[in-house]
Amino acid sequence: MSDPTKPWTPTPAELRAEVERLTRERDEAQLTWHAANDRAMAAEAEVERLTGVVRDFVGSAPHWRIFLTTRERIHADGLKLFDEAVTNARNLLETAGMRETK
């Protein structure tokens, strides 16, 4: 057993093993970080894509509403559901702190 009061003086083989161990740990940590970063970037891209879809929906809704009331003569209940969907989409953009149009 080594003396705890004396500094550790590793052999060259022990130093190489320690360097290899630390290098492995660093590489594993980098791989984990890169994988998490890739997932985060993919999630951000998906959020941006879906935000664009919601913006398009909210931007086109007035035109769709005119079409639904004049050409399709949608039932009042259906029109109410459509209006609620538009309101919910606007609230979603507002809650997320995003504008309706880019």
DADA-V663217 format. One record per residue. N is the residue number from 1. RES is the residue in three letters. SS is DSSP state (hx for helix, st for strand, lp for the rest). OMEGA is omega in whole degrees, -180 to 180 (NA if undefined). D_LAST is the distance of its C-alpha to the last C-alpha in Angstrom with 2 decimals. Layout:
BEGIN
n = {N | N}
res = {RES | RES}
ss = {SS | SS}
omega = {OMEGA | OMEGA}
d_last = {D_LAST | D_LAST}
END
This chain:
BEGIN
n = {1 | 2 | 3 | 4 | 5 | 6 | 7 | 8 | 9 | 10 | 11 | 12 | 13 | 14 | 15 | 16 | 17 | 18 | 19 | 20 | 21 | 22 | 23 | 24 | 25 | 26 | 27 | 28 | 29 | 30 | 31 | 32 | 33 | 34 | 35 | 36 | 37 | 38 | 39 | 40 | 41 | 42 | 43 | 44 | 45 | 46 | 47 | 48 | 49 | 50 | 51 | 52 | 53 | 54 | 55 | 56 | 57 | 58 | 59 | 60 | 61 | 62 | 63 | 64 | 65 | 66 | 67 | 68 | 69 | 70 | 71 | 72 | 73 | 74 | 75 | 76 | 77 | 78 | 79 | 80 | 81 | 82 | 83 | 84 | 85 | 86 | 87 | 88 | 89 | 90 | 91 | 92 | 93 | 94 | 95 | 96 | 97 | 98 | 99 | 100 | 101 | 102}
res = {MET | SER | ASP | PRO | THR | LYS | PRO | TRP | THR | PRO | THR | PRO | ALA | GLU | LEU | ARG | ALA | GLU | VAL | GLU | ARG | LEU | THR | ARG | GLU | ARG | ASP | GLU | ALA | GLN | LEU | THR | TRP | HIS | ALA | ALA | ASN | ASP | ARG | ALA | MET | ALA | ALA | GLU | ALA | GLU | VAL | GLU | ARG | LEU | THR | GLY | VAL | VAL | ARG | ASP | PHE | VAL | GLY | SER | ALA | PRO | HIS | TRP | ARG | ILE | PHE | LEU | THR | THR | ARG | GLU | ARG | ILE | HIS | ALA | ASP | GLY | LEU | LYS | LEU | PHE | ASP | GLU | ALA | VAL | THR | ASN | ALA | ARG | ASN | LEU | LEU | GLU | THR | ALA | GLY | MET | ARG | GLU | THR | LYS}
ss = {lp | lp | lp | lp | lp | lp | lp | lp | lp | lp | lp | hx | hx | hx | hx | hx | hx | hx | hx | hx | hx | hx | hx | hx | hx | hx | hx | hx | hx | hx | hx | hx | hx | hx | hx | hx | hx | hx | hx | hx | hx | hx | hx | hx | hx | hx | hx | hx | hx | hx | hx | hx | hx | hx | hx | hx | hx | hx | hx | hx | hx | hx | hx | hx | hx | hx | hx | hx | hx | hx | lp | lp | lp | lp | lp | hx | hx | hx | hx | hx | hx | hx | hx | hx | hx | hx | hx | hx | hx | hx | hx | hx | hx | hx | hx | lp | lp | lp | lp | lp | lp | lp}
omega = {-178 | -179 | -177 | 180 | 179 | 178 | -180 | 177 | -176 | 174 | 177 | 179 | 178 | 178 | 178 | 180 | 180 | 177 | 178 | 179 | -180 | 178 | 178 | 180 | 179 | -179 | 178 | 179 | 179 | 178 | 179 | 179 | -180 | 179 | 178 | 178 | 178 | 178 | 179 | 179 | 178 | 178 | 178 | 178 | 179 | 177 | 180 | 179 | -179 | 176 | 176 | 178 | -180 | 177 | 179 | 179 | -179 | 180 | -179 | -174 | 180 | 179 | 178 | -179 | 178 | 179 | -178 | -177 | -177 | -176 | -174 | -178 | -178 | 179 | -178 | 178 | 178 | 178 | 178 | 178 | 178 | 180 | 177 | 178 | 178 | 179 | 179 | 179 | 177 | 178 | 178 | 179 | -180 | 179 | -180 | 179 | -178 | 179 | -180 | 180 | -180 | NA}
d_last = {69.46 | 68.07 | 68.78 | 65.74 | 66.98 | 66.80 | 63.55 | 62.30 | 63.47 | 62.02 | 63.59 | 61.73 | 61.21 | 59.73 | 57.41 | 56.21 | 55.67 | 53.72 | 51.52 | 50.89 | 50.08 | 47.65 | 46.02 | 45.63 | 44.08 | 41.63 | 40.68 | 40.25 | 38.06 | 35.87 | 35.61 | 34.70 | 32.04 | 30.59 | 30.59 | 28.85 | 26.28 | 25.69 | 25.26 | 22.82 | 20.68 | 20.90 | 19.93 | 16.84 | 15.86 | 16.66 | 14.66 | 11.49 | 12.64 | 13.48 | 10.32 | 8.71 | 11.83 | 11.63 | 8.21 | 9.90 | 13.00 | 11.96 | 10.42 | 13.65 | 15.99 | 17.29 | 18.39 | 19.95 | 21.69 | 23.26 | 24.42 | 25.82 | 27.72 | 29.04 | 29.67 | 30.08 | 31.55 | 30.33 | 32.56 | 31.64 | 31.48 | 29.00 | 26.85 | 27.11 | 25.98 | 22.97 | 22.04 | 22.62 | 20.35 | 17.45 | 18.45 | 18.68 | 15.24 | 13.83 | 16.29 | 15.31 | 11.70 | 13.39 | 16.14 | 14.09 | 12.50 | 8.89 | 6.80 | 6.86 | 3.75 | 0.00}
END
